[in-house]
Amino acid sequence: MSAVPTSTWVRRGVRAVHQLIDRDGDGEVSDDVEDGARAARERLEPVARVGYAISGVLHVLIGVLAVRLALGVRQGSADQGGALAAVAGTPGGQVLLWAASAALAALAVWHLVDGALELRWRQLGDGAKDVAKGLVYGAVVVTAATYASGGETDAEDTSDDVTEQLMENLLGTLAVGAAGLAVLGVGVYHVVKGVRRRFRDDLRLPEGPGRVAVEVAGVLGYTAKGLALGVVGVLFVAAAATNDPREAGGLDAALRALLELPAGPGVLVVVGVGFAAYGVYAAVRARLGHL
């Protein structure tokens, strides 16, 4: 008997997967698959909400690190890696990080499943946004698991290495510039969402004084985070424009760039307080809002 070519096995595998997800034979994803995805999303949601609250705690820690940086404490990095390293250095910190990794992983998967369903329903904008969020939270999971296992990582070094590799040719340089513009756009979106208080659509605001507190936290938080993301975007655009990958950087580099501005320490304190406020808002949204 002659051997079956590899290409034939590949075609058979693709056909089998297609038949599995398209049991109705109409060329679309089976309703059974969609129902399963909905059920998985519902089961994940309680744990995903814990993950969202943990994300809020990380923002509070980043805010504290930013204020410390403004006050002259230059040790460590003022970003998610620095926040996770701070947790890892506490008694029982690694156990906490493993638990946080599990909750954040549930949040990442929840967004990926939700995004896939939205794309299935032709809600392209919302679907793409949820998939992007899932990938971002997935990256946080990897970083958290690294610190939980006793390792460490440097986001700035990773950013520099990736940017340098991309900028070895013109197409990669253009990609870095485009990524910078995209991040800048996300930053502007956050600022507008904060200033115009559009975040109120994402949760059920409590009544009484709590309502005012949540709104203030949302305005400060979204505006501060948007400013920081905007600076990150500018750094990547500058790297592409000058063909110098060392100009690029992540959140820590952006906060340190703010420190170099006139009245930089004061600006950085305000941004740090804003990050902490965003963390408080995220914790409330984890309980009362949409993920």
DAMO-V365769 format. One record per pair of residues at least 12 apart in sequence whose C-alpha atoms are under 6 Angstrom apart, sorted by the first residue. I is the first residue (numbers start at 0). J is the second residue. D is the distance in Angstrom with one decimal. If there is no record, write none. Layout:
BEGIN
<<I:J:D> <I:J:D>>
END
This chain:
BEGIN
<<40:109:5.6> <46:102:5.6> <47:102:5.9> <47:105:5.0> <47:106:4.0> <48:285:5.1> <50:102:4.4> <50:103:4.4> <50:106:5.6> <51:285:5.7> <52:282:4.5> <52:285:5.5> <55:278:3.7> <55:281:4.9> <55:282:5.5> <56:278:5.7> <58:274:5.6> <58:275:5.7> <58:278:4.8> <59:275:3.9> <59:278:5.0> <60:82:5.5> <61:77:5.8> <61:78:5.6> <61:82:5.8> <62:271:3.9> <62:272:5.8> <62:274:4.8> <62:275:4.8> <64:77:5.1> <65:77:5.6> <65:271:4.9> <66:268:4.9> <66:271:5.3> <69:264:4.6> <69:267:5.8> <76:251:5.8> <77:251:4.9> <78:250:5.7> <78:251:5.4> <93:147:4.4> <96:147:5.2> <97:147:5.7> <100:140:5.2> <100:143:5.8> <104:140:6.0> <107:133:4.2> <107:136:5.1> <107:137:5.5> <110:129:5.1> <110:133:4.9> <111:130:4.9> <111:133:5.1> <114:126:4.0> <114:129:4.7> <114:130:5.0> <155:248:5.9> <155:249:5.9> <162:244:5.7> <163:244:5.2> <172:239:5.4> <176:236:4.6> <176:239:5.1> <179:232:4.1> <179:235:4.7> <179:236:5.0> <180:232:5.9> <182:232:4.8> <183:229:4.4> <183:232:4.4> <186:225:3.9> <186:228:4.8> <186:229:4.6> <187:225:6.0> <189:221:5.2> <189:225:4.6> <190:221:5.8> <190:222:4.3> <190:225:5.0> <193:218:4.3> <193:221:4.7> <193:222:5.3> <194:218:5.8> <201:288:5.5> <201:289:5.4> <202:284:5.9> <202:287:5.6> <202:288:3.5> <202:289:5.9> <203:287:5.6> <203:288:5.9> <216:276:4.6> <216:277:6.0> <216:280:5.7> <217:280:5.7> <219:273:4.8> <220:273:4.5> <220:274:5.4> <220:276:5.0> <220:277:3.8> <223:270:5.0> <223:273:5.0> <230:253:5.5> <231:249:5.8> <231:253:5.4> <234:246:5.9> <234:247:4.8> <235:247:4.6>>
END
